[in-house]
Amino acid sequence: MQTLLSAVFVFLHVITAIVFAVLGVLVLPFPFAIRYKVISQWAVINLWLLKYICGVRYEVIGREHISDQACIILCKHESSWETLALQSIFPPQVWVLKRELLWIPFFGWALAVLKPIAIDRNAGRKALQQVIKQGITRLKQNLWVVVFPEGTRMPRGEMGRFGIGGARLAVESGHDIVPVAHNAGKAWPKHGFKKQAGVITLVIGEPISVRDKSAGQVNSEVYDWMQQQMDVLADVKIEAQK
């Protein structure tokens, strides 16, 4: 039954992506705030579908750590779920992502409307400078910047090596980092089709100041926090609530 329900969700996930891609083109002439409000509803709708079709819910620990001042989010990446949830939980945001995602029909079109920092991951230092320059511009506009420091989704239970981009952006801009960990990989695994009913836990850490720290020190601090949280979340069961 769960496989069938997952198939229904995937079908609606794709259909709604097409609908919102078209909406993205239509709202392109409008200010970013309006574009974001419209396009981000795709994430909200899909979280609702995930809940009522597949039985996948979520709880958030640490909402009080979301401030009025834009920050850089460094988030654990092990599922597609967090790309939806962050839009529902945090204020308006832009993402650092690989530019190839913008080439995906419909999905990429909607992404392009939301002012992402789309980088060529093979560009090395040039890509890093792009993250810093465009990231500072977005932060000055009071937009949060989302970075997945591992660069790609990791198998559940594994921590990838952190790229330096998010930490460098924080140090160069002076903005705090808000670390995020979760166990979404148990419900929606990497490359997984079947969604496991249950409750995902997402943890928002206290903002980490970058004052008088190097990018390497910041990365180590976030990595240690995330590893600690992932060790705890590994023991948290996600079975559906009765």
Kinemage of the C-alpha trace (Angstrom):
@kinemage 1
@onewidth
@group {chain A} dominant
@subgroup {mainchain}
@vectorlist {calphas} color= white
{ca met a 1} P 0.000 0.000 0.000
{ca gln a 2} L 2.781 2.448 0.870
{ca thr a 3} L 4.331 1.899 -2.561
{ca leu a 4} L 1.025 2.771 -4.249
{ca leu a 5} L 0.602 5.865 -2.071
{ca ser a 6} L 4.144 6.919 -2.911
{ca ala a 7} L 3.352 6.581 -6.617
{ca val a 8} L 0.313 8.838 -6.195
{ca phe a 9} L 2.454 11.409 -4.400
{ca val a 10} L 5.161 11.340 -7.073
{ca phe a 11} L 2.536 11.849 -9.786
{ca leu a 12} L 1.082 14.889 -8.004
{ca his a 13} L 4.581 16.120 -7.170
{ca val a 14} L 5.390 16.266 -10.895
{ca ile a 15} L 2.031 17.745 -11.921
{ca thr a 16} L 2.250 20.524 -9.345
{ca ala a 17} L 5.829 21.257 -10.452
{ca ile a 18} L 4.583 21.844 -13.991
{ca val a 19} L 1.758 24.083 -12.773
{ca phe a 20} L 4.065 26.196 -10.632
{ca ala a 21} L 6.677 26.413 -13.382
{ca val a 22} L 4.037 28.047 -15.563
{ca leu a 23} L 3.061 30.324 -12.684
{ca gly a 24} L 6.740 31.200 -12.292
{ca val a 25} L 6.887 32.472 -15.848
{ca leu a 26} L 3.699 34.495 -15.324
{ca val a 27} L 4.934 36.188 -12.128
{ca leu a 28} L 8.433 36.875 -13.463
{ca pro a 29} L 7.709 40.619 -14.016
{ca phe a 30} L 6.684 41.048 -10.365
{ca pro a 31} L 9.009 41.908 -7.429
{ca phe a 32} L 10.913 39.054 -5.796
{ca ala a 33} L 8.714 39.072 -2.669
{ca ile a 34} L 5.636 38.283 -4.759
{ca arg a 35} L 7.465 35.698 -6.892
{ca tyr a 36} L 8.751 33.944 -3.786
{ca lys a 37} L 5.359 33.952 -2.065
{ca val a 38} L 3.763 32.341 -5.112
{ca ile a 39} L 6.436 29.791 -6.028
{ca ser a 40} L 7.180 28.687 -2.454
{ca gln a 41} L 3.569 27.519 -2.169
{ca trp a 42} L 4.635 24.544 -4.267
{ca ala a 43} L 6.731 23.354 -1.328
{ca val a 44} L 3.897 23.956 1.145
{ca ile a 45} L 1.421 22.058 -1.029
{ca asn a 46} L 3.798 19.125 -1.473
{ca leu a 47} L 4.454 18.883 2.257
{ca trp a 48} L 0.672 18.738 2.696
{ca leu a 49} L 0.388 16.020 0.041
{ca leu a 50} L 3.234 14.095 1.644
{ca lys a 51} L 1.435 14.237 4.991
{ca tyr a 52} L -2.033 13.203 3.866
{ca ile a 53} L -1.068 10.732 1.139
{ca cys a 54} L 2.079 9.085 2.508
{ca gly a 55} L 1.690 9.830 6.213
{ca val a 56} L 5.013 11.702 6.414
{ca arg a 57} L 4.826 14.467 9.016
{ca tyr a 58} L 7.500 16.555 10.665
{ca glu a 59} L 8.346 18.332 13.877
{ca val a 60} L 10.719 21.257 14.322
{ca ile a 61} L 12.975 21.748 17.330
{ca gly a 62} L 14.553 25.187 17.789
{ca arg a 63} L 12.196 27.533 15.924
{ca glu a 64} L 13.178 30.193 18.463
{ca his a 65} L 16.597 30.339 16.797
{ca ile a 66} L 15.130 31.874 13.650
{ca ser a 67} L 15.899 35.583 13.922
{ca asp a 68} L 14.641 38.655 12.086
{ca gln a 69} L 18.122 39.185 10.665
{ca ala a 70} L 18.998 37.203 7.550
{ca cys a 71} L 21.529 34.424 8.168
{ca ile a 72} L 23.266 31.663 6.258
{ca ile a 73} L 21.646 28.262 6.714
{ca leu a 74} L 24.034 25.315 6.605
{ca cys a 75} L 21.772 22.299 6.279
{ca lys a 76} L 22.355 18.555 6.318
{ca his a 77} L 21.545 17.088 2.905
{ca glu a 78} L 20.334 13.507 2.684
{ca ser a 79} L 16.897 13.771 1.067
{ca ser a 80} L 14.728 15.856 -1.235
{ca trp a 81} L 12.436 16.571 1.716
{ca glu a 82} L 14.550 19.362 3.207
{ca thr a 83} L 14.405 21.337 -0.038
{ca leu a 84} L 10.654 21.585 0.588
{ca ala a 85} L 10.708 21.983 4.354
{ca leu a 86} L 13.188 24.860 4.504
{ca gln a 87} L 10.856 26.996 2.389
{ca ser a 88} L 7.997 26.343 4.784
{ca ile a 89} L 9.968 26.825 8.003
{ca phe a 90} L 12.337 29.740 7.308
{ca pro a 91} L 11.830 33.293 5.981
{ca pro a 92} L 12.322 34.046 2.261
{ca gln a 93} L 15.561 32.482 1.071
{ca val a 94} L 17.793 31.796 -1.896
{ca trp a 95} L 19.872 28.685 -2.444
{ca val a 96} L 23.388 27.972 -3.519
{ca leu a 97} L 22.976 25.174 -6.042
{ca lys a 98} L 24.607 23.574 -9.051
{ca arg a 99} L 23.579 25.346 -12.232
{ca glu a 100} L 22.551 22.077 -13.899
{ca leu a 101} L 19.402 22.083 -11.757
{ca leu a 102} L 18.167 25.098 -13.703
{ca trp a 103} L 18.224 23.001 -16.874
{ca ile a 104} L 15.577 20.566 -15.573
{ca pro a 105} L 12.310 21.184 -17.450
{ca phe a 106} L 9.644 22.916 -15.367
{ca phe a 107} L 11.391 22.411 -11.985
{ca gly a 108} L 14.421 24.385 -13.122
{ca trp a 109} L 12.262 27.165 -14.530
{ca ala a 110} L 10.600 27.726 -11.158
{ca leu a 111} L 13.985 27.660 -9.437
{ca ala a 112} L 15.359 30.317 -11.773
{ca val a 113} L 12.594 32.723 -10.746
{ca leu a 114} L 13.804 32.626 -7.127
{ca lys a 115} L 17.218 34.276 -7.653
{ca pro a 116} L 19.387 31.236 -6.803
{ca ile a 117} L 23.164 31.397 -6.688
{ca ala a 118} L 23.720 28.876 -9.467
{ca ile a 119} L 27.342 27.801 -9.683
{ca asp a 120} L 29.502 25.633 -11.891
{ca arg a 121} L 30.976 23.248 -9.343
{ca asn a 122} L 33.956 22.651 -11.620
{ca ala a 123} L 34.841 26.357 -11.682
{ca gly a 124} L 36.811 26.201 -8.432
{ca arg a 125} L 37.809 29.608 -7.093
{ca lys a 126} L 35.539 31.400 -9.559
{ca ala a 127} L 32.519 29.564 -8.154
{ca leu a 128} L 33.584 30.418 -4.608
{ca gln a 129} L 33.866 34.115 -5.477
{ca gln a 130} L 30.418 33.939 -7.061
{ca val a 131} L 28.951 32.510 -3.858
{ca ile a 132} L 30.543 35.271 -1.787
{ca lys a 133} L 29.660 38.166 -4.090
{ca gln a 134} L 26.081 37.143 -4.841
{ca gly a 135} L 25.527 35.852 -1.327
{ca ile a 136} L 26.459 39.209 0.216
{ca thr a 137} L 24.071 40.949 -2.184
{ca arg a 138} L 21.208 38.623 -1.203
{ca leu a 139} L 21.918 39.023 2.518
{ca lys a 140} L 21.830 42.809 2.178
{ca gln a 141} L 18.349 42.345 0.732
{ca asn a 142} L 17.468 40.485 3.956
{ca leu a 143} L 17.197 37.169 2.142
{ca trp a 144} L 18.469 34.082 3.902
{ca val a 145} L 21.032 32.035 1.996
{ca val a 146} L 20.751 28.245 2.068
{ca val a 147} L 23.895 26.192 1.602
{ca phe a 148} L 24.155 22.400 1.653
{ca pro a 149} L 27.823 22.203 2.660
{ca glu a 150} L 28.172 18.549 1.682
{ca gly a 151} L 27.388 19.574 -1.888
{ca thr a 152} L 25.164 16.577 -2.613
{ca arg a 153} L 22.729 14.286 -0.860
{ca met a 154} L 24.485 11.775 1.358
{ca pro a 155} L 23.287 8.257 2.214
{ca arg a 156} L 21.538 8.120 5.572
{ca gly a 157} L 23.968 7.960 8.464
{ca glu a 158} L 26.914 9.388 6.527
{ca met a 159} L 28.501 12.829 6.793
{ca gly a 160} L 30.150 14.274 3.719
{ca arg a 161} L 33.136 16.601 3.583
{ca phe a 162} L 32.099 20.236 3.910
{ca gly a 163} L 32.802 22.699 1.142
{ca ile a 164} L 34.141 26.067 2.270
{ca gly a 165} L 31.638 28.292 0.427
{ca gly a 166} L 29.031 28.751 3.142
{ca ala a 167} L 31.595 29.418 5.851
{ca arg a 168} L 33.512 31.868 3.657
{ca leu a 169} L 30.308 33.729 2.858
{ca ala a 170} L 29.548 34.023 6.567
{ca val a 171} L 33.037 35.286 7.413
{ca glu a 172} L 33.129 37.753 4.519
{ca ser a 173} L 29.620 39.097 5.207
{ca gly a 174} L 29.706 38.960 9.000
{ca his a 175} L 26.323 37.227 9.116
{ca asp a 176} L 25.632 34.398 11.545
{ca ile a 177} L 25.239 30.785 10.503
{ca val a 178} L 22.160 28.807 11.514
{ca pro a 179} L 22.910 25.066 11.385
{ca val a 180} L 20.148 22.574 10.564
{ca ala a 181} L 20.080 18.801 11.011
{ca his a 182} L 17.297 16.280 10.366
{ca asn a 183} L 16.564 12.606 9.820
{ca ala a 184} L 14.514 12.905 6.608
{ca gly a 185} L 16.553 10.171 4.977
{ca lys a 186} L 14.616 7.617 7.017
{ca ala a 187} L 11.326 8.682 5.443
{ca trp a 188} L 12.512 9.821 2.018
{ca pro a 189} L 15.917 8.249 1.298
{ca lys a 190} L 18.319 9.361 -1.379
{ca his a 191} L 17.091 7.994 -4.723
{ca gly a 192} L 14.258 6.372 -2.762
{ca phe a 193} L 10.845 6.002 -4.374
{ca lys a 194} L 8.890 4.579 -1.452
{ca lys a 195} L 8.126 7.070 1.319
{ca gln a 196} L 8.098 5.691 4.863
{ca ala a 197} L 5.196 6.982 6.971
{ca gly a 198} L 6.283 8.640 10.190
{ca val a 199} L 7.517 11.831 11.788
{ca ile a 200} L 10.686 13.554 10.592
{ca thr a 201} L 12.569 15.593 13.179
{ca leu a 202} L 14.342 18.763 12.086
{ca val a 203} L 16.630 20.548 14.533
{ca ile a 204} L 17.574 24.227 14.206
{ca gly a 205} L 20.698 25.117 16.165
{ca glu a 206} L 21.555 28.373 17.858
{ca pro a 207} L 23.050 30.971 15.505
{ca ile a 208} L 26.818 30.621 15.275
{ca ser a 209} L 28.754 33.866 15.285
{ca val a 210} L 31.688 34.113 12.885
{ca arg a 211} L 33.370 37.025 14.662
{ca asp a 212} L 37.145 36.541 14.958
{ca lys a 213} L 36.943 33.099 13.330
{ca ser a 214} L 38.385 31.735 10.123
{ca ala a 215} L 36.214 29.937 7.585
{ca gly a 216} L 37.911 26.692 8.536
{ca gln a 217} L 37.088 27.192 12.216
{ca val a 218} L 33.479 27.968 11.370
{ca asn a 219} L 33.185 24.873 9.194
{ca ser a 220} L 34.617 22.681 11.949
{ca glu a 221} L 32.208 24.112 14.505
{ca val a 222} L 29.189 23.513 12.277
{ca tyr a 223} L 30.416 20.049 11.281
{ca asp a 224} L 30.854 19.003 14.931
{ca trp a 225} L 27.382 20.315 15.820
{ca met a 226} L 25.805 18.534 12.876
{ca gln a 227} L 27.605 15.267 13.574
{ca gln a 228} L 26.430 15.387 17.192
{ca gln a 229} L 22.833 16.038 16.147
{ca met a 230} L 22.899 13.312 13.514
{ca asp a 231} L 24.177 10.817 16.091
{ca val a 232} L 21.192 11.674 18.291
{ca leu a 233} L 18.692 11.615 15.429
{ca ala a 234} L 19.993 8.231 14.278
{ca asp a 235} L 18.321 6.729 17.349
{ca val a 236} L 15.026 8.594 16.856
{ca lys a 237} L 12.339 6.388 15.367
{ca ile a 238} L 10.055 7.907 12.746
{ca glu a 239} L 7.173 5.419 12.947
{ca ala a 240} L 3.769 6.878 12.162
{ca gln a 241} L 1.895 8.245 15.142
{ca lys a 242} L -1.022 6.114 16.253
